[in-house]
Amino acid sequence: MAEVIQKIEKQYVGEDCIQMMIPFKKCITILNQDGILFHQMKGSNLLYINKYMEDERRKQFPYYNIPLHNARVGFNVLTYTNQLLEYGKPYIKIGDGKISENYVLKEKDEAVLVNATMEVNKNSKYMTYEEFLKVISKSDDKDEQTYFVYLDGSIPINENEDNLYPFKDFKEAIYNWIQNKLMQNIKDFRDYQEEHSDLVGDYLKENPWFLNYMEACVKNLDLSLMEFNLKIFKDVTLLVIRIKDKDIKIQGIEATFVKEDTFKVDMYDIPVTRYTLEQIKSIPKMNITREPKISLKLNPHVTASDIEEAKQMIRAFRK
C-alpha cells in the first residue's frame, strides 16, 4: 500500500474535523460511513452531490466561500473541492481510475492526514446468472446501505446501448444488446453490398441467402451456441460498497458474459484501514499543506474579494 501523510496546519483544523481541498481531473465520488458526500462529473449535471454546502462547520475555515476551484497542474486543469473530514473516520475517494483512502487524526492544534492507495486482493470464478446477481445486488438487510460506483468515479444512473446496466432486467438487457449488435452488423453488410462493387460487395450480391439466413438466426438468438466473452460495466471496474454499523466493505467487480448462464467474474476485496496516530507517524513520506493559488482566469465564478476574504481569515489564524 502506497501511503503519504500530510500535516494539516491549524487554520484548517477544527474541533471535530479538518477542511481539505481534494483534486480530480474528470469525475470523482467521495464517501464515508454515512454515505456519498460528494460526486461530480465534469460536463454533466445529471447527478451532483455536495454535502459540504449543507454543513455550517465549513464557515470556520478559509476558502469556505470558494467551495470549488480550478487550477493548472502540469498540462492538466484539475478541479479542487473543499471537503470536511472528521477525525477517526475513513474517507474513500474514487475517480480517474483510482481508489484511495483518507484518514485524519488530531494532534494538539494541528492534524495529520494519511492518503493511501488502497490494496486489492483478487480472485476469479465462473458463475451462473443467479450467482452473479447476488454479488451485484443490494442486500435485503434494511440496516445496510449499498452504493455502486465505477472506478472512473461515475455512478450508474440508467441503461443504454453502451452501458449494460446490471441491476434491472440484466439478463434481458444482455440478450437485447447482442441481438441489436448483430442486426446492426447485418445492416452494415447490406448497405455495403448496395454501395460497393468489389470482391466483398459482389460476393454478397451473388449469395443473397447468406444475409437472409443470418438475419433469421439472429431473430431466434441462442446464447448457448458460442462464447461471446462480452465485457460488462463499461469496460471499467464496478465497485460495490456496502455500509453497515459504520463499517465499510468494498468489492471491485469486473465481469465478462461468456455465454448463456455463464459469467467470468473477477472480484477484488478492498480493505478499509482505521489508523492510529502511531501508525500514521511511522509513515516516512510527509507533505505540508500549501495555500492554494486560485487563478481568476480559470475561475470566472470567483472574485478578487473572495480570495482576499480567505487570506484575511488565514492571517487571523496565524496571529
C-alpha positions as CSV (number, residue, x, y, z in Angstrom):
1,M,0.0,0.0,0.0
2,A,1.4,3.4,-1.0
3,E,0.9,5.8,1.9
4,V,1.7,9.5,2.2
5,I,1.0,11.6,5.3
6,Q,0.1,15.3,5.2
7,K,0.5,17.8,8.0
8,I,-2.6,20.0,8.3
9,E,-1.9,23.5,9.6
10,K,-4.1,25.0,12.4
11,Q,-6.1,27.3,10.1
12,Y,-7.7,24.2,8.6
13,V,-8.1,22.3,11.8
14,G,-11.4,22.4,13.7
15,E,-12.6,20.8,16.9
16,D,-14.0,17.7,15.2
17,C,-12.9,18.0,11.6
18,I,-10.5,19.5,9.1
19,Q,-11.0,21.2,5.8
20,M,-9.0,20.0,2.8
21,M,-9.1,20.5,-0.9
22,I,-9.4,17.3,-2.9
23,P,-8.4,17.4,-6.6
24,F,-9.8,15.5,-9.5
25,K,-9.5,15.5,-13.3
26,K,-12.8,14.4,-14.8
27,C,-15.0,12.7,-12.2
28,I,-15.0,11.8,-8.5
29,T,-17.1,10.3,-5.8
30,I,-16.2,10.7,-2.1
31,L,-17.9,8.8,0.6
32,N,-17.6,7.7,4.2
33,Q,-19.5,5.6,6.7
34,D,-22.5,8.0,6.3
35,G,-22.8,7.6,2.5
36,I,-21.8,9.6,-0.5
37,L,-20.6,13.1,0.4
38,F,-19.5,14.5,-3.0
39,H,-20.0,13.5,-6.6
40,Q,-19.3,15.4,-9.7
41,M,-18.7,14.5,-13.4
42,K,-17.4,17.4,-15.4
43,G,-19.7,18.3,-18.3
44,S,-22.7,16.6,-16.7
45,N,-25.5,17.9,-14.4
46,L,-27.3,14.6,-14.2
47,L,-26.2,13.9,-10.7
48,Y,-24.4,16.3,-8.4
49,I,-23.9,15.8,-4.7
50,N,-22.1,18.1,-2.3
51,K,-22.9,17.7,1.4
52,Y,-20.1,20.2,2.2
53,M,-22.5,23.0,1.2
54,E,-25.1,21.8,3.8
55,D,-22.6,21.8,6.7
56,E,-22.3,25.0,8.7
57,R,-19.0,24.0,10.1
58,R,-17.4,24.9,6.8
59,K,-17.7,28.6,7.7
60,Q,-14.9,28.4,10.3
61,F,-12.3,27.7,7.6
62,P,-10.5,29.9,5.0
63,Y,-11.8,29.4,1.4
64,Y,-15.2,28.2,2.5
65,N,-16.5,30.9,0.2
66,I,-14.8,29.2,-2.8
67,P,-16.1,25.6,-2.4
68,L,-14.8,24.6,-5.9
69,H,-12.0,26.0,-8.0
70,N,-9.8,25.0,-11.0
71,A,-6.0,25.0,-11.0
72,R,-3.5,24.1,-13.6
73,V,-1.2,21.3,-12.6
74,G,1.4,20.5,-15.3
75,F,-0.5,20.1,-18.6
76,N,-3.8,19.4,-16.8
77,V,-6.5,21.6,-15.3
78,L,-7.7,20.0,-12.1
79,T,-10.8,20.8,-10.1
80,Y,-10.4,21.1,-6.3
81,T,-13.4,20.6,-4.0
82,N,-13.4,21.7,-0.4
83,Q,-14.4,18.9,2.0
84,L,-14.8,18.4,5.7
85,L,-13.1,15.3,7.1
86,E,-13.9,14.2,10.7
87,Y,-11.3,12.6,12.9
88,G,-11.2,8.9,13.1
89,K,-13.4,8.2,10.1
90,P,-12.2,6.6,6.8
91,Y,-13.0,8.6,3.7
92,I,-12.9,6.8,0.3
93,K,-12.1,8.7,-2.9
94,I,-13.0,7.1,-6.2
95,G,-12.1,8.7,-9.5
96,D,-9.9,8.9,-12.6
97,G,-9.3,5.1,-12.4
98,K,-8.1,5.1,-8.8
99,I,-9.4,4.4,-5.3
100,S,-7.8,5.8,-2.2
101,E,-8.4,6.3,1.5
102,N,-8.0,9.5,3.6
103,Y,-7.9,9.2,7.4
104,V,-7.3,12.1,9.8
105,L,-6.3,12.3,13.4
106,K,-5.9,15.4,15.6
107,E,-2.6,16.2,17.3
108,K,-2.8,19.3,19.6
109,D,-3.8,22.3,17.5
110,E,-2.8,20.6,14.2
111,A,-3.8,17.4,12.5
112,V,-2.2,14.7,10.4
113,L,-3.8,13.0,7.4
114,V,-2.9,9.8,5.7
115,N,-3.6,9.4,1.9
116,A,-3.3,5.7,1.0
117,T,-3.7,4.0,-2.3
118,M,-5.9,1.0,-1.3
119,E,-4.7,-2.6,-1.5
120,V,-6.5,-5.0,-3.8
121,N,-6.9,-8.8,-3.2
122,K,-8.2,-10.5,-6.4
123,N,-9.9,-13.8,-7.0
124,S,-11.8,-15.1,-10.1
125,K,-14.6,-17.6,-10.6
126,Y,-17.3,-18.7,-13.1
127,M,-20.9,-18.1,-12.0
128,T,-24.4,-18.6,-13.2
129,Y,-26.7,-15.6,-13.7
130,E,-28.4,-16.1,-10.3
131,E,-25.0,-16.3,-8.5
132,F,-23.7,-13.2,-10.3
133,L,-26.9,-11.3,-9.5
134,K,-26.3,-12.0,-5.8
135,V,-22.9,-10.5,-6.0
136,I,-24.0,-7.2,-7.5
137,S,-27.5,-6.8,-5.9
138,K,-28.5,-4.8,-2.9
139,S,-29.0,-6.7,0.3
140,D,-32.4,-7.3,1.9
141,D,-30.9,-6.1,5.2
142,K,-32.6,-2.7,5.9
143,D,-29.6,-1.7,8.1
144,E,-27.2,-2.0,5.2
145,Q,-26.6,0.8,2.6
146,T,-25.4,-0.2,-0.8
147,Y,-23.7,2.1,-3.4
148,F,-22.5,1.3,-6.9
149,V,-19.6,3.4,-8.3
150,Y,-17.4,2.8,-11.3
151,L,-13.7,3.1,-10.8
152,D,-13.6,6.2,-13.0
153,G,-15.8,7.9,-10.4
154,S,-19.1,7.8,-12.2
155,I,-22.3,6.4,-10.8
156,P,-24.6,4.2,-12.9
157,I,-27.9,6.1,-13.5
158,N,-29.8,4.4,-16.3
159,E,-29.3,1.8,-19.0
160,N,-28.3,2.4,-22.6
161,E,-26.7,0.6,-25.5
162,D,-23.2,1.1,-24.4
163,N,-23.7,0.5,-20.7
164,L,-25.2,-2.8,-19.7
165,Y,-26.9,-1.6,-16.5
166,P,-26.6,-4.5,-14.1
167,F,-29.5,-4.0,-11.7
168,K,-32.7,-4.2,-13.8
169,D,-33.7,-6.9,-16.2
170,F,-30.0,-7.6,-16.7
171,K,-30.4,-10.9,-18.5
172,E,-32.8,-9.4,-21.0
173,A,-30.5,-6.4,-21.4
174,I,-27.6,-8.7,-22.5
175,Y,-29.8,-10.6,-24.9
176,N,-31.2,-7.4,-26.5
177,W,-27.7,-5.8,-26.7
178,I,-26.2,-8.8,-28.5
179,Q,-29.2,-9.2,-30.8
180,N,-29.2,-5.5,-31.7
181,K,-25.5,-5.5,-32.3
182,L,-25.8,-8.5,-34.7
183,M,-28.7,-6.9,-36.5
184,Q,-26.6,-3.8,-37.0
185,N,-23.8,-5.9,-38.4
186,I,-26.2,-7.4,-41.0
187,K,-27.5,-3.9,-41.9
188,D,-23.9,-2.7,-42.4
189,F,-23.2,-5.6,-44.8
190,R,-26.5,-4.8,-46.7
191,D,-25.5,-1.2,-47.0
192,Y,-22.0,-2.1,-48.2
193,Q,-23.5,-4.5,-50.7
194,E,-25.6,-1.8,-52.3
195,E,-22.9,0.8,-52.4
196,H,-19.8,-1.2,-53.5
197,S,-18.9,-3.2,-56.5
198,D,-15.8,-5.1,-55.3
199,L,-14.9,-8.6,-54.1
200,V,-17.0,-8.4,-50.9
201,G,-19.9,-6.5,-52.4
202,D,-20.2,-8.8,-55.5
203,Y,-20.0,-11.9,-53.3
204,L,-22.9,-10.7,-51.1
205,K,-25.0,-9.9,-54.2
206,E,-24.3,-13.4,-55.7
207,N,-25.3,-15.1,-52.4
208,P,-28.3,-13.1,-51.1
209,W,-29.5,-16.1,-49.0
210,F,-26.5,-15.7,-46.7
211,L,-27.6,-12.4,-45.0
212,N,-31.2,-13.5,-45.0
213,Y,-30.2,-16.7,-43.2
214,M,-28.1,-14.8,-40.7
215,E,-31.0,-12.4,-40.0
216,A,-33.4,-15.3,-39.4
217,C,-30.9,-16.8,-36.9
218,V,-30.4,-13.5,-35.1
219,K,-34.1,-13.1,-34.7
220,N,-34.1,-16.5,-32.9
221,L,-30.9,-15.9,-31.0
222,D,-29.4,-18.8,-29.0
223,L,-26.8,-17.6,-26.5
224,S,-25.7,-21.1,-25.8
225,L,-24.2,-21.7,-29.2
226,M,-20.9,-19.9,-28.7
227,E,-18.8,-17.9,-26.2
228,F,-19.4,-14.2,-26.6
229,N,-16.9,-13.0,-24.0
230,L,-18.7,-9.7,-23.6
231,K,-17.2,-7.2,-21.1
232,I,-19.8,-5.8,-18.7
233,F,-19.8,-2.4,-16.8
234,K,-18.4,0.0,-19.5
235,D,-15.0,-1.9,-19.6
236,V,-14.2,-0.5,-16.1
237,T,-14.3,-1.9,-12.6
238,L,-17.6,-1.6,-10.8
239,L,-17.3,-1.0,-7.0
240,V,-20.0,-2.4,-4.8
241,I,-19.8,-0.6,-1.5
242,R,-21.8,-1.8,1.5
243,I,-22.1,0.1,4.7
244,K,-23.5,-1.3,7.9
245,D,-22.9,-0.3,11.6
246,K,-20.4,2.3,10.4
247,D,-18.3,-0.5,8.7
248,I,-17.4,-0.1,5.1
249,K,-16.9,-3.1,2.8
250,I,-15.7,-2.5,-0.8
251,Q,-15.6,-5.1,-3.5
252,G,-14.5,-4.4,-7.1
253,I,-16.2,-6.4,-9.8
254,E,-15.0,-7.0,-13.4
255,A,-17.4,-9.3,-15.3
256,T,-17.5,-11.0,-18.7
257,F,-20.6,-12.6,-20.1
258,V,-19.2,-15.8,-21.6
259,K,-22.4,-17.5,-22.9
260,E,-25.9,-18.3,-21.6
261,D,-26.0,-18.5,-17.8
262,T,-22.2,-18.3,-17.6
263,F,-20.2,-15.3,-16.3
264,K,-16.5,-15.0,-15.6
265,V,-16.2,-12.7,-12.6
266,D,-13.0,-11.1,-11.2
267,M,-13.6,-9.9,-7.7
268,Y,-11.4,-7.5,-5.8
269,D,-11.7,-7.3,-2.0
270,I,-10.5,-3.8,-1.0
271,P,-10.0,-3.5,2.8
272,V,-10.6,-0.2,4.6
273,T,-8.0,0.7,7.3
274,R,-8.5,2.5,10.6
275,Y,-5.2,4.1,11.5
276,T,-3.7,5.0,14.9
277,L,-1.6,8.1,15.4
278,E,1.4,5.8,15.9
279,Q,0.8,4.1,12.5
280,I,0.5,7.4,10.7
281,K,3.7,8.8,12.3
282,S,5.6,5.7,11.2
283,I,4.9,6.6,7.5
284,P,8.2,8.2,6.2
285,K,6.8,10.4,3.4
286,M,5.2,13.6,4.6
287,N,3.7,16.6,2.7
288,I,2.9,20.0,4.1
289,T,-0.3,21.8,3.3
290,R,0.2,24.5,0.8
291,E,-2.1,27.5,0.3
292,P,-3.9,27.4,-3.0
293,K,-3.1,29.8,-5.8
294,I,-6.5,30.5,-7.3
295,S,-6.5,31.9,-10.8
296,L,-9.3,34.3,-11.7
297,K,-8.9,33.4,-15.3
298,L,-9.6,29.7,-14.7
299,N,-12.3,30.5,-12.2
300,P,-14.7,33.2,-13.6
301,H,-17.1,32.5,-10.8
302,V,-14.5,33.7,-8.2
303,T,-13.8,37.3,-7.5
304,A,-10.7,39.0,-6.1
305,S,-12.6,39.9,-3.0
306,D,-13.5,36.2,-2.4
307,I,-9.8,35.4,-2.4
308,E,-8.9,38.4,-0.2
309,E,-11.6,37.3,2.3
310,A,-10.0,33.8,2.6
311,K,-6.5,35.3,3.0
312,Q,-7.7,37.6,5.8
313,M,-9.0,34.5,7.7
314,I,-5.6,32.8,7.3
315,R,-3.8,35.9,8.6
316,A,-6.2,36.0,11.6
317,F,-5.4,32.3,12.4
318,R,-1.6,32.9,12.3
319,K,-1.6,35.8,14.8
